[in-house]
């Protein structure tokens, strides 16, 4: 229902509910008799109120025409009051309504998100699954390690382990695994098993698991669909009593983590041991410590805006010095 007010009239009070009867009521004998009997009432200025009630039933053409004439008599624009509000107007009114505290309140209209898609831009670089294409999500919500960075990381690890052609056999932990390309590369190059920590259900079901099936590494892989922080706190429960991992890759979203806090949590976790290697990908202008627990930084490379730090056992540094 809409209630409208306009200029003042010299009539006493006129509040008709039926707009079609306004003209007849003004000129009725009862109204003239009232004004002659109470002359002061005819002079008194009072506001008039026009009340228009909307109904879902469609109005006849004659009724609409009469209402238009009445509104024009009072100097009002009939198109503002007789036209049905459109769906866009209703939505704008709903978005622009104010709450009781005077602040603007908006009804959040959530648009359906487009389905997430994948493409095959990654591949395994070496080993048993060499040149096999891997799925990765389109967009920037999951950012896999660049192939040039991945290739450099495994070359350093293989050289540090004393076997440039392949990795020393061991267990790999892929934190923030996403597509699983790092852990899959590790299995392809000689690791006996890999554990993947990824909390995004869609990435696990539509990207990571299909990549493991395609490369044939499902039987030697374990997926942990939990947050990395929770995994590090409950590593003994989730992994069992198999001891620390031989290799750990850390490739988080750059802006989503505090590297100092993350590396400190890793250093205190049971996932690392005295012979563990840790590969950390980090962004430019990020301060990385020279050690992580009992491990020492053995390499730090830059690839554009991406940096790669590798921590390893103390015996790696000693063997390098002896080779010189």
Helices and strands as residue ranges (DSSP letters): E 2-9, G 19-21, H 22-26, H 29-37, H 39-43, E 46-52, H 61-73, H 78-82, H 87-96, E 118-123, E 133-137, H 147-160, E 171-175, H 181-188, E 193-197, H 201-203, I 204-208, H 209-215, G 218-220, E 221-224, H 228-233, H 235-239, E 247-250, G 254-256, H 259-268, E 277-283, E 291-292, E 295-303, E 306-312, H 314-323
